[in-house]
Amino acid sequence: MSLRFNESASGVTFAVRVQPRARRNAVAGVKGDALKVCVTAPPEDGRANEAVIELLAETFGVKQRQVAIIAGATSRDKVVRVSGLTRAELAVKL
């Protein structure tokens, strides 16, 4: 089981599994073929999505505007795109 990155001209996309209302914000490893992300924010009014974007931007060392949820905005299972980095650079930062 490993995380799958898809690289394109617009950035690198990968699957994310979100656990809202966690004790702390953290990237908790790989679960299945998705990156497990824990956030303290509740899944209401997009707050958990904002927390996911903020955490991933910090983790990968990019600006928040370079991280976008492109699928699954209302689900725990999401697809995220990070622009400005290559697949190899993302893998190293994890």
PDB file of N, CA, C and O in Angstrom, chain B, residues numbered from 101:
ATOM      1  N   MET B 101       0.827  -1.169   0.000  1.00  0.00           N
ATOM      2  CA  MET B 101       0.000   0.000   0.000  1.00  0.00           C
ATOM      3  C   MET B 101       0.881   1.245   0.000  1.00  0.00           C
ATOM      4  O   MET B 101       1.691   1.460   0.901  1.00  0.00           O
ATOM      5  N   SER B 102       0.700   2.038  -1.014  1.00  0.00           N
ATOM      6  CA  SER B 102       1.517   3.242  -1.096  1.00  0.00           C
ATOM      7  C   SER B 102       0.709   4.371  -1.716  1.00  0.00           C
ATOM      8  O   SER B 102      -0.270   4.152  -2.430  1.00  0.00           O
ATOM      9  N   LEU B 103       1.144   5.564  -1.423  1.00  0.00           N
ATOM     10  CA  LEU B 103       0.491   6.758  -1.918  1.00  0.00           C
ATOM     11  C   LEU B 103       0.813   6.930  -3.395  1.00  0.00           C
ATOM     12  O   LEU B 103       1.968   6.820  -3.806  1.00  0.00           O
ATOM     13  N   ARG B 104      -0.210   7.200  -4.184  1.00  0.00           N
ATOM     14  CA  ARG B 104      -0.027   7.379  -5.631  1.00  0.00           C
ATOM     15  C   ARG B 104      -0.105   8.860  -5.974  1.00  0.00           C
ATOM     16  O   ARG B 104      -1.084   9.537  -5.662  1.00  0.00           O
ATOM     17  N   PHE B 105       0.936   9.341  -6.615  1.00  0.00           N
ATOM     18  CA  PHE B 105       0.976  10.723  -7.083  1.00  0.00           C
ATOM     19  C   PHE B 105       0.740  10.737  -8.583  1.00  0.00           C
ATOM     20  O   PHE B 105       1.304   9.912  -9.301  1.00  0.00           O
ATOM     21  N   ASN B 106      -0.083  11.658  -9.069  1.00  0.00           N
ATOM     22  CA  ASN B 106      -0.276  11.863 -10.498  1.00  0.00           C
ATOM     23  C   ASN B 106       0.228  13.252 -10.830  1.00  0.00           C
ATOM     24  O   ASN B 106      -0.282  14.249 -10.319  1.00  0.00           O
ATOM     25  N   GLU B 107       1.234  13.312 -11.690  1.00  0.00           N
ATOM     26  CA  GLU B 107       1.842  14.590 -12.028  1.00  0.00           C
ATOM     27  C   GLU B 107       1.337  15.069 -13.383  1.00  0.00           C
ATOM     28  O   GLU B 107       1.262  14.295 -14.337  1.00  0.00           O
ATOM     29  N   SER B 108       0.988  16.368 -13.459  1.00  0.00           N
ATOM     30  CA  SER B 108       0.548  16.974 -14.708  1.00  0.00           C
ATOM     31  C   SER B 108       1.090  18.392 -14.758  1.00  0.00           C
ATOM     32  O   SER B 108       1.793  18.835 -13.849  1.00  0.00           O
ATOM     33  N   ALA B 109       0.760  19.091 -15.818  1.00  0.00           N
ATOM     34  CA  ALA B 109       1.230  20.466 -15.965  1.00  0.00           C
ATOM     35  C   ALA B 109       0.665  21.377 -14.878  1.00  0.00           C
ATOM     36  O   ALA B 109       1.295  22.371 -14.514  1.00  0.00           O
ATOM     37  N   SER B 110      -0.511  21.048 -14.360  1.00  0.00           N
ATOM     38  CA  SER B 110      -1.141  21.903 -13.348  1.00  0.00           C
ATOM     39  C   SER B 110      -0.691  21.585 -11.924  1.00  0.00           C
ATOM     40  O   SER B 110      -1.008  22.334 -11.000  1.00  0.00           O
ATOM     41  N   GLY B 111       0.033  20.500 -11.733  1.00  0.00           N
ATOM     42  CA  GLY B 111       0.530  20.148 -10.405  1.00  0.00           C
ATOM     43  C   GLY B 111       0.473  18.658 -10.152  1.00  0.00           C
ATOM     44  O   GLY B 111       0.262  17.864 -11.069  1.00  0.00           O
ATOM     45  N   VAL B 112       0.663  18.290  -8.909  1.00  0.00           N
ATOM     46  CA  VAL B 112       0.660  16.884  -8.499  1.00  0.00           C
ATOM     47  C   VAL B 112      -0.616  16.625  -7.710  1.00  0.00           C
ATOM     48  O   VAL B 112      -0.932  17.362  -6.775  1.00  0.00           O
ATOM     49  N   THR B 113      -1.353  15.575  -8.086  1.00  0.00           N
ATOM     50  CA  THR B 113      -2.580  15.230  -7.376  1.00  0.00           C
ATOM     51  C   THR B 113      -2.397  13.911  -6.636  1.00  0.00           C
ATOM     52  O   THR B 113      -1.641  13.036  -7.059  1.00  0.00           O
ATOM     53  N   PHE B 114      -3.108  13.794  -5.523  1.00  0.00           N
ATOM     54  CA  PHE B 114      -3.063  12.565  -4.728  1.00  0.00           C
ATOM     55  C   PHE B 114      -4.302  12.502  -3.842  1.00  0.00           C
ATOM     56  O   PHE B 114      -4.971  13.510  -3.615  1.00  0.00           O
ATOM     57  N   ALA B 115      -4.594  11.305  -3.347  1.00  0.00           N
ATOM     58  CA  ALA B 115      -5.764  11.090  -2.500  1.00  0.00           C
ATOM     59  C   ALA B 115      -5.445  11.408  -1.049  1.00  0.00           C
ATOM     60  O   ALA B 115      -4.334  11.176  -0.574  1.00  0.00           O
ATOM     61  N   VAL B 116      -6.444  11.943  -0.354  1.00  0.00           N
ATOM     62  CA  VAL B 116      -6.300  12.286   1.063  1.00  0.00           C
ATOM     63  C   VAL B 116      -7.517  11.742   1.807  1.00  0.00           C
ATOM     64  O   VAL B 116      -8.646  11.854   1.332  1.00  0.00           O
ATOM     65  N   ARG B 117      -7.280  11.159   2.962  1.00  0.00           N
ATOM     66  CA  ARG B 117      -8.350  10.704   3.861  1.00  0.00           C
ATOM     67  C   ARG B 117      -8.287  11.603   5.095  1.00  0.00           C
ATOM     68  O   ARG B 117      -7.275  11.624   5.796  1.00  0.00           O
ATOM     69  N   VAL B 118      -9.359  12.340   5.361  1.00  0.00           N
ATOM     70  CA  VAL B 118      -9.370  13.340   6.430  1.00  0.00           C
ATOM     71  C   VAL B 118     -10.094  12.815   7.660  1.00  0.00           C
ATOM     72  O   VAL B 118     -11.156  12.200   7.562  1.00  0.00           O
ATOM     73  N   GLN B 119      -9.497  13.073   8.823  1.00  0.00           N
ATOM     74  CA  GLN B 119     -10.150  12.787  10.098  1.00  0.00           C
ATOM     75  C   GLN B 119     -10.391  14.130  10.795  1.00  0.00           C
ATOM     76  O   GLN B 119      -9.473  14.690  11.394  1.00  0.00           O
ATOM     77  N   PRO B 120     -11.623  14.648  10.718  1.00  0.00           N
ATOM     78  CA  PRO B 120     -11.921  15.914  11.404  1.00  0.00           C
ATOM     79  C   PRO B 120     -12.057  15.703  12.912  1.00  0.00           C
ATOM     80  O   PRO B 120     -12.197  14.575  13.385  1.00  0.00           O
ATOM     81  N   ARG B 121     -12.014  16.793  13.646  1.00  0.00           N
ATOM     82  CA  ARG B 121     -12.144  16.789  15.108  1.00  0.00           C
ATOM     83  C   ARG B 121     -11.110  15.902  15.787  1.00  0.00           C
ATOM     84  O   ARG B 121     -11.410  15.247  16.785  1.00  0.00           O
ATOM     85  N   ALA B 122      -9.911  15.878  15.258  1.00  0.00           N
ATOM     86  CA  ALA B 122      -8.822  15.111  15.863  1.00  0.00           C
ATOM     87  C   ALA B 122      -8.245  15.908  17.038  1.00  0.00           C
ATOM     88  O   ALA B 122      -8.592  17.072  17.233  1.00  0.00           O
ATOM     89  N   ARG B 123      -7.385  15.290  17.797  1.00  0.00           N
ATOM     90  CA  ARG B 123      -6.762  15.980  18.935  1.00  0.00           C
ATOM     91  C   ARG B 123      -5.778  17.052  18.489  1.00  0.00           C
ATOM     92  O   ARG B 123      -5.609  18.071  19.159  1.00  0.00           O
ATOM     93  N   ARG B 124      -5.125  16.811  17.342  1.00  0.00           N
ATOM     94  CA  ARG B 124      -4.155  17.786  16.840  1.00  0.00           C
ATOM     95  C   ARG B 124      -4.091  17.697  15.327  1.00  0.00           C
ATOM     96  O   ARG B 124      -4.492  16.696  14.733  1.00  0.00           O
ATOM     97  N   ASN B 125      -3.584  18.751  14.711  1.00  0.00           N
ATOM     98  CA  ASN B 125      -3.391  18.752  13.263  1.00  0.00           C
ATOM     99  C   ASN B 125      -2.115  17.994  12.943  1.00  0.00           C
ATOM    100  O   ASN B 125      -1.054  18.302  13.487  1.00  0.00           O
ATOM    101  N   ALA B 126      -2.211  16.998  12.056  1.00  0.00           N
ATOM    102  CA  ALA B 126      -1.030  16.214  11.723  1.00  0.00           C
ATOM    103  C   ALA B 126      -1.265  15.406  10.455  1.00  0.00           C
ATOM    104  O   ALA B 126      -2.390  15.029  10.130  1.00  0.00           O
ATOM    105  N   VAL B 127      -0.175  15.155   9.755  1.00  0.00           N
ATOM    106  CA  VAL B 127      -0.187  14.177   8.669  1.00  0.00           C
ATOM    107  C   VAL B 127       0.170  12.862   9.334  1.00  0.00           C
ATOM    108  O   VAL B 127       1.269  12.706   9.865  1.00  0.00           O
ATOM    109  N   ALA B 128      -0.762  11.913   9.307  1.00  0.00           N
ATOM    110  CA  ALA B 128      -0.634  10.684  10.087  1.00  0.00           C
ATOM    111  C   ALA B 128      -0.222   9.479   9.260  1.00  0.00           C
ATOM    112  O   ALA B 128      -0.515   8.347   9.645  1.00  0.00           O
ATOM    113  N   GLY B 129       0.447   9.688   8.135  1.00  0.00           N
ATOM    114  CA  GLY B 129       0.932   8.575   7.338  1.00  0.00           C
ATOM    115  C   GLY B 129       0.010   8.223   6.190  1.00  0.00           C
ATOM    116  O   GLY B 129      -0.818   9.027   5.761  1.00  0.00           O
ATOM    117  N   VAL B 130       0.170   7.004   5.703  1.00  0.00           N
ATOM    118  CA  VAL B 130      -0.599   6.545   4.550  1.00  0.00           C
ATOM    119  C   VAL B 130      -1.576   5.472   5.005  1.00  0.00           C
ATOM    120  O   VAL B 130      -1.207   4.535   5.713  1.00  0.00           O
ATOM    121  N   LYS B 131      -2.827   5.626   4.587  1.00  0.00           N
ATOM    122  CA  LYS B 131      -3.858   4.625   4.880  1.00  0.00           C
ATOM    123  C   LYS B 131      -4.417   4.167   3.542  1.00  0.00           C
ATOM    124  O   LYS B 131      -5.056   4.941   2.831  1.00  0.00           O
ATOM    125  N   GLY B 132      -4.174   2.909   3.203  1.00  0.00           N
ATOM    126  CA  GLY B 132      -4.568   2.413   1.882  1.00  0.00           C
ATOM    127  C   GLY B 132      -3.714   3.108   0.834  1.00  0.00           C
ATOM    128  O   GLY B 132      -2.486   3.041   0.882  1.00  0.00           O
ATOM    129  N   ASP B 133      -4.363   3.774  -0.113  1.00  0.00           N
ATOM    130  CA  ASP B 133      -3.604   4.511  -1.127  1.00  0.00           C
ATOM    131  C   ASP B 133      -3.804   6.024  -0.962  1.00  0.00           C
ATOM    132  O   ASP B 133      -3.649   6.786  -1.916  1.00  0.00           O
ATOM    133  N   ALA B 134      -4.152   6.447   0.264  1.00  0.00           N
ATOM    134  CA  ALA B 134      -4.388   7.868   0.530  1.00  0.00           C
ATOM    135  C   ALA B 134      -3.528   8.350   1.694  1.00  0.00           C
ATOM    136  O   ALA B 134      -3.163   7.576   2.579  1.00  0.00           O
ATOM    137  N   LEU B 135      -3.216   9.620   1.673  1.00  0.00           N
ATOM    138  CA  LEU B 135      -2.498  10.261   2.766  1.00  0.00           C
ATOM    139  C   LEU B 135      -3.505  10.565   3.870  1.00  0.00           C
ATOM    140  O   LEU B 135      -4.512  11.224   3.612  1.00  0.00           O
ATOM    141  N   LYS B 136      -3.256  10.098   5.094  1.00  0.00           N
ATOM    142  CA  LYS B 136      -4.187  10.357   6.201  1.00  0.00           C
ATOM    143  C   LYS B 136      -3.798  11.678   6.852  1.00  0.00           C
ATOM    144  O   LYS B 136      -2.655  11.884   7.261  1.00  0.00           O
ATOM    145  N   VAL B 137      -4.795  12.575   6.937  1.00  0.00           N
ATOM    146  CA  VAL B 137      -4.591  13.898   7.510  1.00  0.00           C
ATOM    147  C   VAL B 137      -5.596  14.096   8.636  1.00  0.00           C
ATOM    148  O   VAL B 137      -6.800  13.934   8.437  1.00  0.00           O
ATOM    149  N   CYS B 138      -5.098  14.448   9.821  1.00  0.00           N
ATOM    150  CA  CYS B 138      -5.953  14.701  10.978  1.00  0.00           C
ATOM    151  C   CYS B 138      -5.998  16.206  11.223  1.00  0.00           C
ATOM    152  O   CYS B 138      -4.959  16.864  11.259  1.00  0.00           O
ATOM    153  N   VAL B 139      -7.202  16.749  11.391  1.00  0.00           N
ATOM    154  CA  VAL B 139      -7.363  18.175  11.684  1.00  0.00           C
ATOM    155  C   VAL B 139      -8.311  18.344  12.866  1.00  0.00           C
ATOM    156  O   VAL B 139      -9.228  17.545  13.058  1.00  0.00           O
ATOM    157  N   THR B 140      -8.083  19.389  13.653  1.00  0.00           N
ATOM    158  CA  THR B 140      -8.911  19.639  14.829  1.00  0.00           C
ATOM    159  C   THR B 140     -10.240  20.278  14.468  1.00  0.00           C
ATOM    160  O   THR B 140     -11.183  20.234  15.257  1.00  0.00           O
ATOM    161  N   ALA B 141     -10.325  20.866  13.296  1.00  0.00           N
ATOM    162  CA  ALA B 141     -11.539  21.583  12.882  1.00  0.00           C
ATOM    163  C   ALA B 141     -12.696  20.610  12.627  1.00  0.00           C
ATOM    164  O   ALA B 141     -12.480  19.481  12.187  1.00  0.00           O
ATOM    165  N   PRO B 142     -13.918  21.056  12.907  1.00  0.00           N
ATOM    166  CA  PRO B 142     -15.086  20.221  12.607  1.00  0.00           C
ATOM    167  C   PRO B 142     -15.429  20.305  11.120  1.00  0.00           C
ATOM    168  O   PRO B 142     -15.046  21.263  10.448  1.00  0.00           O
ATOM    169  N   PRO B 143     -16.145  19.312  10.606  1.00  0.00           N
ATOM    170  CA  PRO B 143     -16.494  19.314   9.183  1.00  0.00           C
ATOM    171  C   PRO B 143     -17.724  20.174   8.901  1.00  0.00           C
ATOM    172  O   PRO B 143     -18.679  19.708   8.280  1.00  0.00           O
ATOM    173  N   GLU B 144     -17.705  21.407   9.348  1.00  0.00           N
ATOM    174  CA  GLU B 144     -18.838  22.311   9.178  1.00  0.00           C
ATOM    175  C   GLU B 144     -18.379  23.589   8.492  1.00  0.00           C
ATOM    176  O   GLU B 144     -17.321  24.127   8.817  1.00  0.00           O
ATOM    177  N   ASP B 145     -19.161  24.067   7.559  1.00  0.00           N
ATOM    178  CA  ASP B 145     -18.893  25.331   6.863  1.00  0.00           C
ATOM    179  C   ASP B 145     -17.517  25.372   6.200  1.00  0.00           C
ATOM    180  O   ASP B 145     -16.933  26.446   6.056  1.00  0.00           O
ATOM    181  N   GLY B 146     -17.003  24.228   5.801  1.00  0.00           N
ATOM    182  CA  GLY B 146     -15.715  24.195   5.103  1.00  0.00           C
ATOM    183  C   GLY B 146     -14.505  24.390   5.993  1.00  0.00           C
ATOM    184  O   GLY B 146     -13.391  24.540   5.492  1.00  0.00           O
ATOM    185  N   ARG B 147     -14.702  24.390   7.313  1.00  0.00           N
ATOM    186  CA  ARG B 147     -13.561  24.631   8.211  1.00  0.00           C
ATOM    187  C   ARG B 147     -12.534  23.509   8.170  1.00  0.00           C
ATOM    188  O   ARG B 147     -11.334  23.772   8.240  1.00  0.00           O
ATOM    189  N   ALA B 148     -12.982  22.264   8.059  1.00  0.00           N
ATOM    190  CA  ALA B 148     -12.030  21.152   7.977  1.00  0.00           C
ATOM    191  C   ALA B 148     -11.241  21.232   6.670  1.00  0.00           C
ATOM    192  O   ALA B 148     -10.042  20.953   6.659  1.00  0.00           O
ATOM    193  N   ASN B 149     -11.895  21.608   5.570  1.00  0.00           N
ATOM    194  CA  ASN B 149     -11.189  21.753   4.294  1.00  0.00           C
ATOM    195  C   ASN B 149     -10.124  22.838   4.389  1.00  0.00           C
ATOM    196  O   ASN B 149      -9.011  22.658   3.895  1.00  0.00           O
ATOM    197  N   GLU B 150     -10.456  23.963   5.020  1.00  0.00           N
ATOM    198  CA  GLU B 150      -9.480  25.035   5.190  1.00  0.00           C
ATOM    199  C   GLU B 150      -8.298  24.566   6.019  1.00  0.00           C
ATOM    200  O   GLU B 150      -7.152  24.899   5.718  1.00  0.00           O
ATOM    201  N   ALA B 151      -8.574  23.789   7.069  1.00  0.00           N
ATOM    202  CA  ALA B 151      -7.504  23.270   7.918  1.00  0.00           C
ATOM    203  C   ALA B 151      -6.612  22.292   7.156  1.00  0.00           C
ATOM    204  O   ALA B 151      -5.397  22.279   7.353  1.00  0.00           O
ATOM    205  N   VAL B 152      -7.211  21.473   6.287  1.00  0.00           N
ATOM    206  CA  VAL B 152      -6.440  20.532   5.475  1.00  0.00           C
ATOM    207  C   VAL B 152      -5.505  21.301   4.540  1.00  0.00           C
ATOM    208  O   VAL B 152      -4.327  20.961   4.424  1.00  0.00           O
ATOM    209  N   ILE B 153      -6.018  22.322   3.884  1.00  0.00           N
ATOM    210  CA  ILE B 153      -5.204  23.122   2.964  1.00  0.00           C
ATOM    211  C   ILE B 153      -4.060  23.790   3.722  1.00  0.00           C
ATOM    212  O   ILE B 153      -2.917  23.783   3.265  1.00  0.00           O
ATOM    213  N   GLU B 154      -4.370  24.360   4.870  1.00  0.00           N
ATOM    214  CA  GLU B 154      -3.343  25.030   5.673  1.00  0.00           C
ATOM    215  C   GLU B 154      -2.254  24.049   6.119  1.00  0.00           C
ATOM    216  O   GLU B 154      -1.066  24.355   6.025  1.00  0.00           O
ATOM    217  N   LEU B 155      -2.659  22.871   6.602  1.00  0.00           N
ATOM    218  CA  LEU B 155      -1.704  21.872   7.068  1.00  0.00           C
ATOM    219  C   LEU B 155      -0.832  21.353   5.924  1.00  0.00           C
ATOM    220  O   LEU B 155       0.383  21.236   6.080  1.00  0.00           O
ATOM    221  N   LEU B 156      -1.440  21.041   4.778  1.00  0.00           N
ATOM    222  CA  LEU B 156      -0.663  20.520   3.659  1.00  0.00           C
ATOM    223  C   LEU B 156       0.292  21.583   3.105  1.00  0.00           C
ATOM    224  O   LEU B 156       1.415  21.258   2.719  1.00  0.00           O
ATOM    225  N   ALA B 157      -0.140  22.840   3.062  1.00  0.00           N
ATOM    226  CA  ALA B 157       0.740  23.912   2.595  1.00  0.00           C
ATOM    227  C   ALA B 157       1.960  24.024   3.512  1.00  0.00           C
ATOM    228  O   ALA B 157       3.088  24.175   3.044  1.00  0.00           O
ATOM    229  N   GLU B 158       1.720  23.950   4.806  1.00  0.00           N
ATOM    230  CA  GLU B 158       2.821  24.009   5.773  1.00  0.00           C
ATOM    231  C   GLU B 158       3.741  22.800   5.638  1.00  0.00           C
ATOM    232  O   GLU B 158       4.963  22.939   5.664  1.00  0.00           O
ATOM    233  N   THR B 159       3.156  21.623   5.494  1.00  0.00           N
ATOM    234  CA  THR B 159       3.933  20.383   5.373  1.00  0.00           C
ATOM    235  C   THR B 159       4.828  20.397   4.143  1.00  0.00           C
ATOM    236  O   THR B 159       5.988  19.990   4.211  1.00  0.00           O
ATOM    237  N   PHE B 160       4.292  20.866   3.015  1.00  0.00           N
ATOM    238  CA  PHE B 160       5.056  20.845   1.763  1.00  0.00           C
ATOM    239  C   PHE B 160       5.847  22.120   1.519  1.00  0.00           C
ATOM    240  O   PHE B 160       6.586  22.204   0.538  1.00  0.00           O
ATOM    241  N   GLY B 161       5.710  23.111   2.386  1.00  0.00           N
ATOM    242  CA  GLY B 161       6.473  24.338   2.239  1.00  0.00           C
ATOM    243  C   GLY B 161       6.040  25.185   1.055  1.00  0.00           C
ATOM    244  O   GLY B 161       6.870  25.793   0.378  1.00  0.00           O
ATOM    245  N   VAL B 162       4.738  25.220   0.809  1.00  0.00           N
ATOM    246  CA  VAL B 162       4.198  26.036  -0.290  1.00  0.00           C
ATOM    247  C   VAL B 162       3.151  26.995   0.284  1.00  0.00           C
ATOM    248  O   VAL B 162       2.764  26.879   1.447  1.00  0.00           O
ATOM    249  N   LYS B 163       2.702  27.931  -0.534  1.00  0.00           N
ATOM    250  CA  LYS B 163       1.653  28.858  -0.116  1.00  0.00           C
ATOM    251  C   LYS B 163       0.305  28.145  -0.171  1.00  0.00           C
ATOM    252  O   LYS B 163       0.122  27.199  -0.937  1.00  0.00           O
ATOM    253  N   GLN B 164      -0.633  28.611   0.649  1.00  0.00           N
ATOM    254  CA  GLN B 164      -1.945  27.966   0.698  1.00  0.00           C
ATOM    255  C   GLN B 164      -2.649  27.988  -0.645  1.00  0.00           C
ATOM    256  O   GLN B 164      -3.396  27.062  -0.962  1.00  0.00           O
ATOM    257  N   ARG B 165      -2.428  29.020  -1.437  1.00  0.00           N
ATOM    258  CA  ARG B 165      -3.096  29.095  -2.738  1.00  0.00           C
ATOM    259  C   ARG B 165      -2.576  28.039  -3.724  1.00  0.00           C
ATOM    260  O   ARG B 165      -3.189  27.817  -4.768  1.00  0.00           O
ATOM    261  N   GLN B 166      -1.454  27.390  -3.400  1.00  0.00           N
ATOM    262  CA  GLN B 166      -0.914  26.336  -4.255  1.00  0.00           C
ATOM    263  C   GLN B 166      -1.520  24.965  -3.939  1.00  0.00           C
ATOM    264  O   GLN B 166      -1.246  23.990  -4.639  1.00  0.00           O
ATOM    265  N   VAL B 167      -2.335  24.889  -2.897  1.00  0.00           N
ATOM    266  CA  VAL B 167      -2.979  23.640  -2.502  1.00  0.00           C
ATOM    267  C   VAL B 167      -4.476  23.793  -2.747  1.00  0.00           C
ATOM    268  O   VAL B 167      -5.088  24.760  -2.294  1.00  0.00           O
ATOM    269  N   ALA B 168      -5.067  22.833  -3.468  1.00  0.00           N
ATOM    270  CA  ALA B 168      -6.492  22.900  -3.775  1.00  0.00           C
ATOM    271  C   ALA B 168      -7.130  21.525  -3.629  1.00  0.00           C
ATOM    272  O   ALA B 168      -6.546  20.508  -4.004  1.00  0.00           O
ATOM    273  N   ILE B 169      -8.334  21.516  -3.081  1.00  0.00           N
ATOM    274  CA  ILE B 169      -9.132  20.291  -3.030  1.00  0.00           C
ATOM    275  C   ILE B 169      -9.929  20.270  -4.328  1.00  0.00           C
ATOM    276  O   ILE B 169     -10.799  21.114  -4.547  1.00  0.00           O
ATOM    277  N   ILE B 170      -9.624  19.291  -5.195  1.00  0.00           N
ATOM    278  CA  ILE B 170     -10.264  19.274  -6.512  1.00  0.00           C
ATOM    279  C   ILE B 170     -11.413  18.276  -6.603  1.00  0.00           C
ATOM    280  O   ILE B 170     -12.169  18.285  -7.575  1.00  0.00           O
ATOM    281  N   ALA B 171     -11.549  17.414  -5.593  1.00  0.00           N
ATOM    282  CA  ALA B 171     -12.678  16.471  -5.562  1.00  0.00           C
ATOM    283  C   ALA B 171     -12.928  16.063  -4.119  1.00  0.00           C
ATOM    284  O   ALA B 171     -11.993  15.955  -3.325  1.00  0.00           O
ATOM    285  N   GLY B 172     -14.192  15.838  -3.783  1.00  0.00           N
ATOM    286  CA  GLY B 172     -14.543  15.344  -2.460  1.00  0.00           C
ATOM    287  C   GLY B 172     -14.634  16.403  -1.383  1.00  0.00           C
ATOM    288  O   GLY B 172     -14.350  16.118  -0.220  1.00  0.00           O
ATOM    289  N   ALA B 173     -15.019  17.611  -1.734  1.00  0.00           N
ATOM    290  CA  ALA B 173     -15.069  18.706  -0.757  1.00  0.00           C
ATOM    291  C   ALA B 173     -15.992  18.403   0.416  1.00  0.00           C
ATOM    292  O   ALA B 173     -15.769  18.917   1.512  1.00  0.00           O
ATOM    293  N   THR B 174     -17.020  17.586   0.219  1.00  0.00           N
ATOM    294  CA  THR B 174     -17.950  17.274   1.306  1.00  0.00           C
ATOM    295  C   THR B 174     -17.768  15.855   1.833  1.00  0.00           C
ATOM    296  O   THR B 174     -18.630  15.346   2.548  1.00  0.00           O
ATOM    297  N   SER B 175     -16.666  15.221   1.491  1.00  0.00           N
ATOM    298  CA  SER B 175     -16.394  13.845   1.891  1.00  0.00           C
ATOM    299  C   SER B 175     -15.091  13.780   2.685  1.00  0.00           C
ATOM    300  O   SER B 175     -14.275  14.700   2.628  1.00  0.00           O
ATOM    301  N   ARG B 176     -14.905  12.701   3.416  1.00  0.00           N
ATOM    302  CA  ARG B 176     -13.619  12.494   4.094  1.00  0.00           C
ATOM    303  C   ARG B 176     -12.538  12.123   3.092  1.00  0.00           C
ATOM    304  O   ARG B 176     -11.361  12.410   3.308  1.00  0.00           O
ATOM    305  N   ASP B 177     -12.933  11.488   1.997  1.00  0.00           N
ATOM    306  CA  ASP B 177     -11.991  11.099   0.948  1.00  0.00           C
ATOM    307  C   ASP B 177     -11.939  12.197  -0.095  1.00  0.00           C
ATOM    308  O   ASP B 177     -12.941  12.503  -0.741  1.00  0.00           O
ATOM    309  N   LYS B 178     -10.770  12.785  -0.255  1.00  0.00           N
ATOM    310  CA  LYS B 178     -10.613  13.933  -1.146  1.00  0.00           C
ATOM    311  C   LYS B 178      -9.475  13.688  -2.127  1.00  0.00           C
ATOM    312  O   LYS B 178      -8.638  12.808  -1.925  1.00  0.00           O
ATOM    313  N   VAL B 179      -9.459  14.476  -3.183  1.00  0.00           N
ATOM    314  CA  VAL B 179      -8.322  14.518  -4.093  1.00  0.00           C
ATOM    315  C   VAL B 179      -7.773  15.930  -4.013  1.00  0.00           C
ATOM    316  O   VAL B 179      -8.501  16.907  -4.186  1.00  0.00           O
ATOM    317  N   VAL B 180      -6.470  16.022  -3.748  1.00  0.00           N
ATOM    318  CA  VAL B 180      -5.811  17.308  -3.550  1.00  0.00           C
ATOM    319  C   VAL B 180      -4.771  17.517  -4.643  1.00  0.00           C
ATOM    320  O   VAL B 180      -4.081  16.584  -5.053  1.00  0.00           O
ATOM    321  N   ARG B 181      -4.672  18.777  -5.110  1.00  0.00           N
ATOM    322  CA  ARG B 181      -3.629  19.125  -6.083  1.00  0.00           C
ATOM    323  C   ARG B 181      -2.701  20.150  -5.436  1.00  0.00           C
ATOM    324  O   ARG B 181      -3.148  21.135  -4.849  1.00  0.00           O
ATOM    325  N   VAL B 182      -1.394  19.895  -5.558  1.00  0.00           N
ATOM    326  CA  VAL B 182      -0.375  20.837  -5.100  1.00  0.00           C
ATOM    327  C   VAL B 182       0.386  21.301  -6.328  1.00  0.00           C
ATOM    328  O   VAL B 182       0.978  20.491  -7.040  1.00  0.00           O
ATOM    329  N   SER B 183       0.373  22.602  -6.578  1.00  0.00           N
ATOM    330  CA  SER B 183       1.097  23.134  -7.731  1.00  0.00           C
ATOM    331  C   SER B 183       2.427  23.721  -7.278  1.00  0.00           C
ATOM    332  O   SER B 183       2.580  24.136  -6.130  1.00  0.00           O
ATOM    333  N   GLY B 184       3.375  23.747  -8.190  1.00  0.00           N
ATOM    334  CA  GLY B 184       4.677  24.335  -7.895  1.00  0.00           C
ATOM    335  C   GLY B 184       5.721  23.351  -7.409  1.00  0.00           C
ATOM    336  O   GLY B 184       6.873  23.734  -7.202  1.00  0.00           O
ATOM    337  N   LEU B 185       5.348  22.088  -7.222  1.00  0.00           N
ATOM    338  CA  LEU B 185       6.293  21.054  -6.810  1.00  0.00           C
ATOM    339  C   LEU B 185       6.160  19.847  -7.726  1.00  0.00           C
ATOM    340  O   LEU B 185       5.111  19.632  -8.334  1.00  0.00           O
ATOM    341  N   THR B 186       7.225  19.060  -7.823  1.00  0.00           N
ATOM    342  CA  THR B 186       7.178  17.826  -8.594  1.00  0.00           C
ATOM    343  C   THR B 186       6.798  16.666  -7.677  1.00  0.00           C
ATOM    344  O   THR B 186       6.791  16.800  -6.453  1.00  0.00           O
ATOM    345  N   ARG B 187       6.489  15.546  -8.282  1.00  0.00           N
ATOM    346  CA  ARG B 187       6.150  14.339  -7.522  1.00  0.00           C
ATOM    347  C   ARG B 187       7.305  13.940  -6.607  1.00  0.00           C
ATOM    348  O   ARG B 187       7.079  13.558  -5.459  1.00  0.00           O
ATOM    349  N   ALA B 188       8.526  14.025  -7.100  1.00  0.00           N
ATOM    350  CA  ALA B 188       9.707  13.650  -6.304  1.00  0.00           C
ATOM    351  C   ALA B 188       9.871  14.589  -5.099  1.00  0.00           C
ATOM    352  O   ALA B 188      10.203  14.136  -4.003  1.00  0.00           O
ATOM    353  N   GLU B 189       9.641  15.880  -5.296  1.00  0.00           N
ATOM    354  CA  GLU B 189       9.768  16.834  -4.196  1.00  0.00           C
ATOM    355  C   GLU B 189       8.721  16.580  -3.112  1.00  0.00           C
ATOM    356  O   GLU B 189       9.018  16.684  -1.922  1.00  0.00           O
ATOM    357  N   LEU B 190       7.493  16.247  -3.526  1.00  0.00           N
ATOM    358  CA  LEU B 190       6.444  15.931  -2.542  1.00  0.00           C
ATOM    359  C   LEU B 190       6.789  14.680  -1.768  1.00  0.00           C
ATOM    360  O   LEU B 190       6.614  14.637  -0.550  1.00  0.00           O
ATOM    361  N   ALA B 191       7.273  13.665  -2.450  1.00  0.00           N
ATOM    362  CA  ALA B 191       7.603  12.407  -1.792  1.00  0.00           C
ATOM    363  C   ALA B 191       8.700  12.607  -0.750  1.00  0.00           C
ATOM    364  O   ALA B 191       8.659  11.999   0.319  1.00  0.00           O
ATOM    365  N   VAL B 192       9.670  13.449  -1.054  1.00  0.00           N
ATOM    366  CA  VAL B 192      10.757  13.714  -0.112  1.00  0.00           C
ATOM    367  C   VAL B 192      10.239  14.439   1.132  1.00  0.00           C
ATOM    368  O   VAL B 192      10.691  14.154   2.241  1.00  0.00           O
ATOM    369  N   LYS B 193       9.302  15.366   0.962  1.00  0.00           N
ATOM    370  CA  LYS B 193       8.795  16.158   2.080  1.00  0.00           C
ATOM    371  C   LYS B 193       7.874  15.344   2.991  1.00  0.00           C
ATOM    372  O   LYS B 193       7.618  15.741   4.128  1.00  0.00           O
ATOM    373  N   LEU B 194       7.387  14.235   2.510  1.00  0.00           N
ATOM    374  CA  LEU B 194       6.559  13.370   3.365  1.00  0.00           C
ATOM    375  C   LEU B 194       7.455  12.492   4.180  1.00  0.00           C
ATOM    376  O   LEU B 194       6.972  11.681   4.971  1.00  0.00           O
TER     377      LEU B 194
END
